[in-house]
Amino acid sequence: MSLDRALAPDPYDLLPPVPSFTVTSSDVTDGQPLDELFVHTSVGGKNLSPQLSWSGFPDETRGFVVTCFDPDAPTGSGFWHWVLVNLPVTVTDLDRGVDPLPDGAFCVRNDYGERNYGGSAPPPGDRPHRYVFAVHAIDVDRLEVTPDASPAYVGFNLAFHTLARATVRPTFQVRG
Protein backbone atom coordinates (compact mmCIF):
# COMPACT_ATOMS: atom_id res chain seq x y z
CA MET A 1 0.00 0.00 0.00
CA SER A 2 1.28 3.46 -0.86
CA LEU A 3 0.32 6.61 0.99
CA ASP A 4 2.01 8.85 -1.59
CA ARG A 5 -0.40 11.63 -2.53
CA ALA A 6 -0.54 15.36 -3.05
CA LEU A 7 -0.61 17.64 -0.03
CA ALA A 8 -4.21 18.62 0.69
CA PRO A 9 -4.97 22.34 0.96
CA ASP A 10 -5.80 23.91 4.28
CA PRO A 11 -9.62 23.82 4.29
CA TYR A 12 -10.00 27.45 5.31
CA ASP A 13 -7.90 28.59 2.35
CA LEU A 14 -10.74 27.36 0.12
CA LEU A 15 -13.57 29.24 1.84
CA PRO A 16 -14.42 32.93 1.59
CA PRO A 17 -12.08 34.86 3.89
CA VAL A 18 -13.33 36.07 7.26
CA PRO A 19 -11.57 38.16 9.91
CA SER A 20 -9.50 36.34 12.50
CA PHE A 21 -9.17 36.58 16.26
CA THR A 22 -6.90 34.90 18.80
CA VAL A 23 -6.97 31.32 20.03
CA THR A 24 -4.40 30.13 22.57
CA SER A 25 -3.76 26.85 24.30
CA SER A 26 -1.65 25.60 27.16
CA ASP A 27 -1.71 22.20 25.41
CA VAL A 28 -1.13 22.66 21.67
CA THR A 29 1.16 24.89 19.62
CA ASP A 30 0.87 25.86 15.99
CA GLY A 31 3.12 23.63 13.86
CA GLN A 32 4.30 21.49 16.79
CA PRO A 33 3.54 17.79 17.47
CA LEU A 34 0.59 16.91 19.68
CA ASP A 35 1.31 15.32 23.03
CA GLU A 36 0.04 11.75 23.43
CA LEU A 37 -2.67 13.11 25.76
CA PHE A 38 -4.49 14.38 22.66
CA VAL A 39 -4.11 11.39 20.33
CA HIS A 40 -6.49 8.48 19.95
CA THR A 41 -6.26 5.42 22.19
CA SER A 42 -5.74 3.26 19.07
CA VAL A 43 -2.22 4.71 18.80
CA GLY A 44 -1.46 4.81 22.53
CA GLY A 45 -2.95 8.18 23.43
CA LYS A 46 -5.38 9.38 26.09
CA ASN A 47 -7.94 10.86 23.64
CA LEU A 48 -8.40 14.12 25.57
CA SER A 49 -9.39 17.37 23.88
CA PRO A 50 -6.82 20.13 24.42
CA GLN A 51 -7.36 23.25 26.48
CA LEU A 52 -8.38 26.20 24.28
CA SER A 53 -9.03 29.89 25.05
CA TRP A 54 -10.03 32.66 22.66
CA SER A 55 -10.37 36.43 22.63
CA GLY A 56 -10.65 39.40 20.28
CA PHE A 57 -13.71 38.10 18.42
CA PRO A 58 -16.20 40.60 16.93
CA ASP A 59 -18.57 42.43 19.28
CA GLU A 60 -21.56 41.09 17.35
CA THR A 61 -20.62 37.46 18.14
CA ARG A 62 -23.54 35.54 19.62
CA GLY A 63 -22.03 32.05 19.95
CA PHE A 64 -19.17 29.74 18.99
CA VAL A 65 -18.48 26.45 17.24
CA VAL A 66 -15.20 24.56 17.80
CA THR A 67 -13.92 22.07 15.24
CA CYS A 68 -10.87 19.92 14.60
CA PHE A 69 -10.20 18.69 11.07
CA ASP A 70 -7.33 16.67 9.55
CA PRO A 71 -6.97 17.62 5.87
CA ASP A 72 -4.13 15.09 5.48
CA ALA A 73 -6.14 11.91 6.14
CA PRO A 74 -5.87 9.57 3.13
CA THR A 75 -9.61 9.70 2.48
CA GLY A 76 -10.04 12.27 -0.27
CA SER A 77 -12.24 14.23 2.12
CA GLY A 78 -10.11 14.66 5.24
CA PHE A 79 -11.20 13.51 8.70
CA TRP A 80 -13.37 15.32 11.27
CA HIS A 81 -12.09 14.78 14.81
CA TRP A 82 -14.32 17.21 16.70
CA VAL A 83 -17.39 19.32 15.97
CA LEU A 84 -18.64 21.08 19.11
CA VAL A 85 -21.60 23.33 18.35
CA ASN A 86 -23.70 25.95 20.10
CA LEU A 87 -21.25 27.19 22.71
CA PRO A 88 -22.73 30.27 24.39
CA VAL A 89 -20.98 33.60 23.76
CA THR A 90 -20.04 33.65 27.46
CA VAL A 91 -17.80 30.58 26.99
CA THR A 92 -14.32 31.62 25.88
CA ASP A 93 -12.32 28.77 27.39
CA LEU A 94 -12.51 24.99 27.26
CA ASP A 95 -10.60 22.90 29.78
CA ARG A 96 -8.51 19.92 28.73
CA GLY A 97 -10.86 16.95 28.26
CA VAL A 98 -13.87 19.25 28.64
CA ASP A 99 -16.61 17.33 30.46
CA PRO A 100 -19.38 18.15 30.96
CA LEU A 101 -19.99 20.43 28.01
CA PRO A 102 -21.38 23.91 28.70
CA ASP A 103 -25.19 24.15 28.81
CA GLY A 104 -26.74 24.02 25.35
CA ALA A 105 -23.58 22.80 23.61
CA PHE A 106 -23.24 19.37 22.01
CA CYS A 107 -20.99 17.42 19.67
CA VAL A 108 -22.12 16.02 16.35
CA ARG A 109 -20.76 12.66 15.27
CA ASN A 110 -17.09 12.82 14.28
CA ASP A 111 -15.58 10.56 11.61
CA TYR A 112 -14.96 7.87 14.26
CA GLY A 113 -18.76 7.77 14.56
CA GLU A 114 -18.74 9.20 18.09
CA ARG A 115 -20.26 12.38 19.53
CA ASN A 116 -17.12 13.66 21.24
CA TYR A 117 -13.50 14.59 20.60
CA GLY A 118 -11.59 11.88 18.76
CA GLY A 119 -7.82 12.20 18.93
CA SER A 120 -5.27 11.95 16.14
CA ALA A 121 -4.47 8.53 14.68
CA PRO A 122 -2.79 8.89 11.28
CA PRO A 123 -1.67 5.72 9.50
CA PRO A 124 1.71 4.46 10.76
CA GLY A 125 4.51 5.67 8.53
CA ASP A 126 2.48 8.44 6.91
CA ARG A 127 3.83 11.98 6.84
CA PRO A 128 2.94 14.34 9.71
CA HIS A 129 -0.73 15.28 9.64
CA ARG A 130 -2.05 18.78 10.36
CA TYR A 131 -4.88 19.12 12.86
CA VAL A 132 -6.78 22.35 12.30
CA PHE A 133 -8.44 23.38 15.55
CA ALA A 134 -10.81 26.24 14.69
CA VAL A 135 -13.01 28.44 16.84
CA HIS A 136 -15.78 29.97 14.73
CA ALA A 137 -17.46 33.14 16.05
CA ILE A 138 -21.05 33.04 14.79
CA ASP A 139 -23.78 35.65 14.34
CA VAL A 140 -26.55 33.53 15.91
CA ASP A 141 -27.08 32.13 19.40
CA ARG A 142 -27.14 28.62 17.98
CA LEU A 143 -26.87 26.84 14.67
CA GLU A 144 -30.08 25.12 13.66
CA VAL A 145 -28.55 21.65 13.64
CA THR A 146 -29.14 18.57 15.76
CA PRO A 147 -26.69 16.03 17.21
CA ASP A 148 -27.51 13.86 14.18
CA ALA A 149 -26.10 16.44 11.73
CA SER A 150 -22.97 15.54 9.81
CA PRO A 151 -19.80 17.62 10.16
CA ALA A 152 -20.25 18.68 6.52
CA TYR A 153 -23.76 19.97 7.27
CA VAL A 154 -22.45 21.93 10.26
CA GLY A 155 -19.75 23.34 7.96
CA PHE A 156 -22.41 24.33 5.42
CA ASN A 157 -24.30 26.21 8.14
CA LEU A 158 -21.08 27.85 9.34
CA ALA A 159 -20.55 29.25 5.85
CA PHE A 160 -23.60 31.48 6.40
CA HIS A 161 -22.99 32.41 10.05
CA THR A 162 -19.24 32.75 10.63
CA LEU A 163 -18.21 36.30 11.53
CA ALA A 164 -14.57 35.44 12.27
CA ARG A 165 -12.37 32.39 12.82
CA ALA A 166 -9.34 31.61 14.98
CA THR A 167 -7.13 28.58 14.29
CA VAL A 168 -4.20 26.65 15.68
CA ARG A 169 -2.60 23.82 13.68
CA PRO A 170 -0.55 21.27 15.61
CA THR A 171 0.73 18.14 13.89
CA PHE A 172 1.08 14.44 14.65
CA GLN A 173 2.79 11.45 13.08
CA VAL A 174 2.92 7.76 13.96
CA ARG A 175 6.33 6.41 13.02
CA GLY A 176 6.20 3.32 10.82
KOLGUNU-370030 format. One record per atom (N, C-alpha, C, O, CB): atom name; x, z, y. Coordinates in steps of 0.1 Angstrom, whole numbers. Glycine has a CB too. Example, Ala and Ser with C-alpha at 12.3 -4.5 7.8 and 13.67 -1.06 7.14 Angstrom:
residues 2
  atom      u      w      v
     N    132     78    -57
    CA    123     78    -45
     C    132     78    -33
     O    142     85    -33
    CB    113     90    -45
     N    128     71    -22
    CA    137     71    -11
     C    129     79      0
     O    134     80     11
    CB    141     57     -6
END
This chain:
residues 176
  atom      u      w      v
     N      8      0    -12
    CA      0      0      0
     C      9      0     12
     O     19      7     13
    CB    -10     12      0
     N      5     -8     22
    CA     13     -9     35
     C      4     -3     46
     O     -8     -6     47
    CB     17    -23     38
     N     10      5     54
    CA      3     10     66
     C      8      3     79
     O      5      7     90
    CB      5     25     67
     N     16     -8     77
    CA     20    -16     89
     C      8    -22     95
     O      0    -29     89
    CB     30    -27     84
     N      7    -20    108
    CA     -4    -25    116
     C      0    -24    131
     O      9    -17    135
    CB    -18    -18    113
     N     -8    -31    139
    CA     -5    -30    154
     C     -9    -17    159
     O    -17    -10    153
    CB    -14    -41    161
     N     -3    -13    170
    CA     -6      0    176
     C    -20     -2    183
     O    -22    -11    191
    CB      5      4    187
     N    -29      7    180
    CA    -42      7    186
     C    -41     11    201
     O    -33     19    204
    CB    -52     16    179
     N    -50      5    209
    CA    -50     10    223
     C    -55     24    225
     O    -63     29    216
    CB    -58      0    232
     N    -52     30    236
    CA    -58     43    239
     C    -73     40    242
     O    -75     31    250
    CB    -51     50    251
     N    -82     47    236
    CA    -96     43    238
     C   -101     43    253
     O   -110     35    257
    CB   -105     52    230
     N    -95     52    261
    CA   -100     53    275
     C    -94     42    284
     O    -98     41    295
    CB    -97     67    280
     N    -84     35    279
    CA    -79     24    286
     C    -89     12    285
     O    -88      2    293
    CB    -65     19    280
     N    -98     12    276
    CA   -107      1    274
     C   -121      3    281
     O   -129     -6    281
    CB   -110     -1    259
     N   -123     15    286
    CA   -136     18    292
     C   -134     17    308
     O   -123     17    313
    CB   -141     33    289
     N   -145     16    315
    CA   -144     16    329
     C   -137     28    334
     O   -139     39    329
    CB   -158     15    336
     N   -128     27    344
    CA   -121     39    349
     C   -130     49    356
     O   -140     45    362
    CB   -110     35    358
     N   -127     62    354
    CA   -133     73    361
     C   -122     82    366
     O   -111     81    362
    CB   -143     81    351
     N   -126     90    376
    CA   -116     99    382
     C   -111    109    371
     O   -118    111    361
    CB   -121    107    394
     N   -100    115    373
    CA    -95    125    363
     C    -95    139    370
     O    -96    140    382
    CB    -81    121    358
     N    -94    149    361
    CA    -92    163    366
     C    -81    169    356
     O    -75    161    349
    CB   -105    171    366
     N    -80    182    356
    CA    -69    188    349
     C    -74    195    337
     O    -84    203    337
    CB    -62    198    358
     N    -68    192    325
    CA    -70    200    313
     C    -56    206    309
     O    -46    199    310
    CB    -76    192    302
     N    -56    219    306
    CA    -44    226    301
     C    -47    233    288
     O    -58    235    284
    CB    -39    236    312
     N    -36    236    281
    CA    -38    243    268
     C    -25    252    266
     O    -14    247    269
    CB    -40    233    257
     N    -28    263    261
    CA    -16    272    256
     C    -12    267    242
     O     -2    273    237
    CB    -20    286    256
     N    -19    258    236
    CA    -17    254    222
     C    -12    240    220
     O     -4    238    210
    CB    -30    256    214
     N    -15    231    229
    CA    -11    217    227
     C     -5    211    240
     O     -9    215    251
    CB    -23    208    222
     N      4    202    238
    CA     12    196    249
     C     11    181    247
     O     13    176    237
    CB     26    201    250
     N      9    174    259
    CA      9    160    259
     C     22    154    253
     O     33    158    257
    CB      7    155    273
     N     20    145    242
    CA     31    139    236
     C     39    147    226
     O     49    142    221
    CB     40    134    247
     N     36    159    224
    CA     43    168    215
     C     35    170    202
     O     23    170    202
    CB     46    181    222
     N     42    173    191
    CA     35    175    178
     C     26    187    178
     O     30    197    184
    CB     46    176    167
     N     15    186    171
    CA      6    197    169
     C     12    207    160
     O     19    204    151
    CB     -8    192    163
     N      9    220    162
    CA     13    230    153
     C      4    229    141
     O     -7    224    142
    CB     12    244    160
     N      8    235    130
    CA      0    234    118
     C    -13    242    119
     O    -22    240    111
    CB      8    240    106
     N    -14    251    129
    CA    -27    258    131
     C    -38    248    133
     O    -50    250    130
    CB    -26    267    143
     N    -35    236    139
    CA    -45    227    144
     C    -46    214    135
     O    -53    205    139
    CB    -42    222    158
     N    -40    214    123
    CA    -41    203    114
     C    -50    207    102
     O    -52    219    100
    CB    -27    199    109
     N    -55    198     95
    CA    -65    200     85
     C    -59    207     73
     O    -47    206     70
    CB    -70    186     80
     N    -67    214     66
    CA    -63    222     54
     C    -57    213     43
     O    -49    217     35
    CB    -74    230     49
     N    -62    200     43
    CA    -57    191     33
     C    -43    187     34
     O    -37    182     24
    CB    -66    178     33
     N    -37    190     45
    CA    -22    188     47
     C    -15    201     51
     O     -5    201     57
    CB    -20    177     58
     N    -21    212     47
    CA    -15    225     48
     C    -17    233     61
     O    -10    242     64
    CB      0    224     47
     N    -27    228     69
    CA    -29    234     82
     C    -40    245     81
     O    -46    248     70
    CB    -33    224     92
     N    -44    250     93
    CA    -54    261     94
     C    -67    256     99
     O    -77    263     99
    CB    -49    272    103
     N    -67    243    104
    CA    -79    236    109
     C    -86    244    120
     O    -99    244    121
    CB    -89    235     97
     N    -78    249    129
    CA    -84    256    141
     C    -84    246    153
     O    -74    238    155
    CB    -76    269    145
     N    -94    247    161
    CA    -94    239    174
     C    -85    246    183
     O    -84    258    183
    CB   -108    237    180
     N    -77    238    192
    CA    -68    244    201
     C    -75    250    213
     O    -87    246    217
    CB    -58    234    206
     N    -69    259    220
    CA    -74    265    232
     C    -73    254    243
     O    -63    247    244
    CB    -65    277    237
     N    -83    252    251
    CA    -84    243    262
     C    -90    249    274
     O    -99    257    273
    CB    -92    230    258
     N    -85    246    286
    CA    -90    251    299
     C    -90    239    308
     O    -82    230    307
    CB    -82    263    305
     N   -100    238    317
    CA   -100    227    327
     C   -105    231    340
     O   -112    241    342
    CB   -109    216    321
     N   -101    223    350
    CA   -104    226    364
     C   -102    214    373
     O    -97    204    368
    CB    -94    238    370
     N   -108    214    385
    CA   -107    203    394
     C   -116    192    391
     O   -115    181    397
    CB    -93    197    393
     N   -127    194    384
    CA   -137    184    381
     C   -146    183    393
     O   -146    191    402
    CB   -146    188    368
     N   -154    172    394
    CA   -162    169    406
     C   -173    180    408
     O   -178    186    399
    CB   -169    156    405
     N   -176    183    421
    CA   -186    193    424
     C   -199    190    418
     O   -207    199    415
    CB   -187    194    439
     N   -202    177    416
    CA   -216    174    411
     C   -217    175    396
     O   -227    171    390
    CB   -219    159    415
     N   -206    179    389
    CA   -206    181    375
     C   -217    191    371
     O   -219    202    377
    CB   -192    187    370
     N   -225    188    360
    CA   -235    196    355
     C   -233    201    341
     O   -241    209    336
    CB   -249    189    356
     N   -223    195    334
    CA   -220    200    320
     C   -208    192    316
     O   -202    185    323
    CB   -232    197    311
     N   -204    196    303
    CA   -192    190    297
     C   -194    186    283
     O   -203    191    276
    CB   -180    200    298
     N   -186    176    278
    CA   -185    172    264
     C   -170    172    261
     O   -162    167    269
    CB   -192    158    262
     N   -166    178    250
    CA   -152    178    246
     C   -151    170    233
     O   -159    172    223
    CB   -147    193    243
     N   -141    161    232
    CA   -139    152    221
     C   -125    152    217
     O   -116    155    225
    CB   -144    138    223
     N   -122    149    204
    CA   -109    146    199
     C   -110    134    190
     O   -117    133    181
    CB   -103    158    191
     N   -102    124    194
    CA   -102    111    187
     C    -88    106    183
     O    -79    108    191
    CB   -109    100    196
     N    -86    101    171
    CA    -73     96    167
     C    -75     80    166
     O    -81     75    157
    CB    -69    101    153
     N    -69     73    176
    CA    -70     59    176
     C    -61     52    166
     O    -62     40    163
    CB    -66     53    190
     N    -51     60    160
    CA    -41     55    151
     C    -45     55    136
     O    -38     51    128
    CB    -29     62    153
     N    -57     61    133
    CA    -61     61    119
     C    -63     47    114
     O    -67     38    121
    CB    -75     69    118
     N    -58     45    101
    CA    -59     31     96
     C    -73     27     91
     O    -75     24     79
    CB    -49     30     84
     N    -82     28    100
    CA    -96     25     97
     C   -102     12    104
     O   -112      7    100
    CB   -105     37    101
     N    -95      8    114
    CA   -100     -3    123
     C   -110      3    133
     O   -113     -5    143
    CB   -108    -13    114
     N   -113     15    132
    CA   -122     21    142
     C   -118     35    146
     O   -126     42    153
    CB   -137     22    137
     N   -106     39    143
    CA   -101     52    147
     C   -108     63    138
     O   -115     60    128
    CB   -103     55    161
     N   -106     76    143
    CA   -112     87    135
     C   -116     98    145
     O   -108    103    153
    CB   -102     92    125
     N   -129    102    145
    CA   -134    113    153
     C   -131    126    146
     O   -136    128    135
    CB   -149    111    156
     N   -124    135    153
    CA   -121    148    148
     C   -130    159    153
     O   -132    169    147
    CB   -107    152    151
     N   -135    156    165
    CA   -143    167    172
     C   -152    161    183
     O   -147    153    191
    CB   -134    178    178
     N   -165    164    183
    CA   -174    160    193
     C   -183    172    196
     O   -193    174    189
    CB   -182    147    189
     N   -179    179    207
    CA   -186    191    211
     C   -194    188    223
     O   -188    185    234
    CB   -176    203    213
     N   -208    188    222
    CA   -216    183    233
     C   -223    195    240
     O   -225    206    234
    CB   -226    173    228
     N   -228    192    252
    CA   -237    201    259
     C   -231    215    263
     O   -238    225    262
    CB   -250    203    252
     N   -218    215    267
    CA   -213    227    272
     C   -218    229    286
     O   -218    220    294
    CB   -197    226    272
     N   -222    241    289
    CA   -227    244    303
     C   -216    242    313
     O   -204    244    310
    CB   -233    258    304
     N   -220    239    325
    CA   -210    238    336
     C   -202    250    339
     O   -191    250    344
    CB   -217    233    349
     N   -207    262    335
    CA   -200    275    337
     C   -189    277    326
     O   -181    286    328
    CB   -210    286    336
     N   -188    269    316
    CA   -178    270    306
     C   -166    261    309
     O   -168    248    309
    CB   -184    266    291
     N   -155    267    313
    CA   -143    259    316
     C   -131    263    308
     O   -120    260    311
    CB   -140    260    331
     N   -134    269    297
    CA   -123    274    288
     C   -129    275    274
     O   -140    281    272
    CB   -117    287    293
     N   -122    271    264
    CA   -125    273    250
     C   -113    280    243
     O   -102    275    244
    CB   -128    259    243
     N   -116    291    236
    CA   -106    298    229
     C   -102    290    217
     O   -109    281    212
    CB   -111    312    225
     N    -90    293    212
    CA    -85    287    199
     C    -95    291    188
     O   -100    302    187
    CB    -71    293    195
     N    -99    280    180
    CA   -109    283    169
     C   -122    287    174
     O   -129    295    168
    CB   -103    293    160
     N   -126    282    186
    CA   -139    286    192
     C   -150    289    182
     O   -154    279    175
    CB   -143    276    203
     N   -155    301    182
    CA   -166    305    173
     C   -171    318    178
     O   -163    328    178
    CB   -162    305    158
     N   -183    320    181
    CA   -194    310    182
     C   -192    300    194
     O   -185    303    203
    CB   -208    316    182
     N   -200    289    193
    CA   -200    280    204
     C   -208    286    216
     O   -217    294    213
    CB   -206    266    200
     N   -205    282    228
    CA   -214    287    239
     C   -228    283    237
     O   -231    273    231
    CB   -209    281    252
     N   -238    291    243
    CA   -252    288    241
     C   -255    274    246
     O   -251    269    256
    CB   -260    298    250
     N   -263    267    237
    CA   -267    253    240
     C   -258    243    235
     O   -262    231    234
    CB   -269    252    255
     N   -246    246    232
    CA   -236    236    228
     C   -236    234    213
     O   -240    244    206
    CB   -221    240    232
     N   -233    223    208
    CA   -232    220    194
     C   -223    209    191
     O   -219    201    200
    CB   -246    217    188
     N   -219    208    179
    CA   -210    197    174
     C   -218    187    166
     O   -227    190    158
    CB   -198    202    165
     N   -216    174    169
    CA   -221    164    160
     C   -211    162    149
     O   -200    166    149
    CB   -224    150    168
     N   -216    155    139
    CA   -208    153    127
     C   -195    145    130
     O   -196    134    136
    CB   -216    145    116
     N   -183    150    126
    CA   -171    143    128
     C   -169    133    117
     O   -178    132    108
    CB   -159    153    129
     N   -158    126    116
    CA   -156    116    106
     C   -152    122     92
     O   -151    115     82
    CB   -145    106    110
     N   -150    135     92
    CA   -150    143     79
     C   -164    145     73
     O   -165    149     62
    CB   -142    156     80
     N   -174    143     82
    CA   -188    146     78
     C   -192    160     81
     O   -202    164     76
    CB   -189    143     63
     N   -184    167     89
    CA   -187    181     92
     C   -191    183    107
     O   -186    175    115
    CB   -176    190     88
     N   -199    193    110
    CA   -203    195    124
     C   -194    206    129
     O   -198    217    132
    CB   -218    199    125
     N   -181    203    131
    CA   -171    212    137
     C   -158    205    140
     O   -158    192    139
    CB   -168    224    127
     N   -148    212    144
    CA   -135    206    146
     C   -129    203    132
     O   -129    211    123
    CB   -126    215    154
     N   -123    191    131
    CA   -116    188    119
     C   -102    184    123
     O   -100    174    130
    CB   -123    176    111
     N    -92    191    118
    CA    -78    189    122
     C    -72    176    117
     O    -78    169    109
    CB    -70    201    117
     N    -60    174    122
    CA    -53    161    120
     C    -49    161    105
     O    -45    171     99
    CB    -40    161    128
     N    -49    149     99
    CA    -45    147     85
     C    -41    132     83
     O    -48    125     75
    CB    -56    151     75
     N    -31    127     91
    CA    -28    113     89
     C    -22    110     75
     O    -17    120     69
    CB    -18    108    100
     N    -22     98     70
    CA    -17     95     57
     C     -2     99     57
     O      5     96     66
    CB    -19     80     54
     N      3    105     46
    CA     17    108     45
     C     26     95     46
     O     23     84     41
    CB     20    114     31
     N     36     96     54
    CA     45     85     57
     C     41     76     68
     O     49     67     72
    CB     47     78     44
     N     29     78     73
    CA     25     69     84
     C     32     74     97
     O     37     85     98
    CB      9     70     86
     N     32     65    107
    CA     38     68    120
     C     31     80    126
     O     20     83    122
    CB     38     56    129
     N     37     86    136
    CA     29     97    143
     C     16     92    149
     O     16     81    155
    CB     38    103    155
     N      6    100    147
    CA     -7     96    153
     C     -9    104    166
     O     -4    115    168
    CB    -19    100    143
     N    -17     97    175
    CA    -20    104    188
     C    -34    110    186
     O    -43    104    181
    CB    -20     93    200
     N    -36    122    191
    CA    -49    129    191
     C    -53    131    206
     O    -48    139    213
    CB    -48    142    184
     N    -63    123    210
    CA    -68    123    224
     C    -79    133    225
     O    -90    131    222
    CB    -73    109    228
     N    -75    145    230
    CA    -84    155    234
     C    -89    152    248
     O    -81    151    257
    CB    -78    170    233
     N   -102    151    249
    CA   -108    147    262
     C   -119    157    266
     O   -127    160    258
    CB   -114    132    262
     N   -119    161    279
    CA   -130    168    284
     C   -137    159    294
     O   -131    154    304
    CB   -125    182    292
     N   -150    156    292
    CA   -158    147    300
     C   -167    156    309
     O   -175    163    304
    CB   -166    138    291
     N   -165    154    322
    CA   -175    161    331
     C   -187    151    333
     O   -185    139    336
    CB   -168    163    345
     N   -199    156    330
    CA   -210    148    330
     C   -220    152    342
     O   -220    163    347
    CB   -218    149    317
     N   -229    142    345
    CA   -238    143    356
     C   -252    149    353
     O   -261    148    361
    CB   -239    130    363
     N   -253    153    340
    CA   -266    159    335
     C   -263    173    329
     O   -251    175    325
    CB   -273    149    325
     N   -273    181    328
    CA   -271    194    321
     C   -268    193    306
     O   -260    201    301
    CB   -283    203    323
     N   -273    182    301
    CA   -271    180    286
     C   -274    165    283
     O   -282    159    289
    CB   -281    189    278
     N   -266    160    273
    CA   -269    147    268
     C   -281    147    259
     O   -283    157    252
    CB   -256    141    261
     N   -289    137    260
    CA   -301    137    251
     C   -297    131    237
     O   -301    120    234
    CB   -312    128    258
     N   -289    140    230
    CA   -285    136    217
     C   -288    149    208
     O   -290    160    213
    CB   -270    132    216
     N   -289    147    195
    CA   -291    158    186
     C   -279    159    177
     O   -270    151    177
    CB   -304    155    177
     N   -278    170    169
    CA   -267    172    160
     C   -265    161    150
     O   -255    160    144
    CB   -268    185    153
     N   -276    153    148
    CA   -275    142    139
     C   -269    129    145
     O   -268    119    138
    CB   -289    139    133
     N   -267    129    158
    CA   -261    117    164
     C   -247    114    159
     O   -240    123    155
    CB   -261    119    180
     N   -243    102    159
    CA   -230     98    155
     C   -220    100    167
     O   -225    100    179
    CB   -229     83    150
     N   -207    101    165
    CA   -198    102    176
     C   -199     89    185
     O   -198     90    197
    CB   -184    103    171
     N   -201     78    179
    CA   -203     65    187
     C   -215     66    196
     O   -214     61    207
    CB   -204     53    178
     N   -226     72    191
    CA   -238     73    200
     C   -235     83    211
     O   -240     80    222
    CB   -250     77    191
     N   -228     93    208
    CA   -224    103    219
     C   -216     95    229
     O   -218     96    242
    CB   -217    115    214
     N   -206     87    224
    CA   -198     80    233
     C   -205     70    242
     O   -202     68    254
    CB   -187     72    225
     N   -215     63    236
    CA   -224     54    243
     C   -231     62    255
     O   -231     57    266
    CB   -234     48    234
     N   -236     73    252
    CA   -243     81    262
     C   -233     86    273
     O   -237     87    285
    CB   -250     93    256
     N   -221     89    269
    CA   -211     93    278
     C   -208     82    288
     O   -205     85    300
    CB   -198     98    271
     N   -208     70    284
    CA   -206     58    292
     C   -214     59    305
     O   -210     54    315
    CB   -207     45    285
     N   -226     64    304
    CA   -236     64    315
     C   -236     77    323
     O   -243     78    333
    CB   -250     61    309
     N   -229     87    318
    CA   -230    100    324
     C   -217    107    328
     O   -216    118    333
    CB   -237    110    315
     N   -205    100    325
    CA   -192    106    328
     C   -189    104    342
     O   -188     93    347
    CB   -182    100    318
     N   -187    115    349
    CA   -182    115    363
     C   -167    115    364
     O   -161    108    372
    CB   -187    128    370
     N   -160    122    355
    CA   -146    123    354
     C   -142    127    340
     O   -150    132    333
    CB   -140    133    365
     N   -129    125    337
    CA   -124    128    324
     C   -110    134    325
     O   -101    129    333
    CB   -124    116    315
     N   -107    144    317
    CA    -93    150    316
     C    -89    149    302
     O    -97    151    292
    CB    -93    165    321
     N    -76    145    299
    CA    -71    143    286
     C    -58    149    284
     O    -50    151    293
    CB    -70    128    283
     N    -55    153    271
    CA    -42    157    267
     C    -40    150    253
     O    -50    150    245
    CB    -40    173    266
     N    -28    145    250
    CA    -26    137    238
     C    -14    142    230
     O     -3    136    231
    CB    -24    122    242
     N    -16    152    222
    CA     -5    156    213
     C     -5    146    201
     O    -13    137    200
    CB     -8    170    207
     N      5    148    193
    CA      7    139    181
     C      8    147    169
     O      9    159    169
    CB     20    130    183
     N      8    140    157
    CA     11    147    144
     C     14    136    134
     O      9    125    134
    CB     -1    155    139
     N     23    140    125
    CA     28    131    115
     C     30    139    102
     O     36    150    103
    CB     41    123    119
     N     26    134     91
    CA     29    140     78
     C     40    131     72
     O     39    119     69
    CB     16    140     68
     N     52    137     70
    CA     63    130     64
     C     60    126     50
     O     54    133     42
    CB     76    139     65
     N     65    114     46
    CA     62    108     33
     C     71    114     22
     O     69    109     11
    CB     63     94     34
END
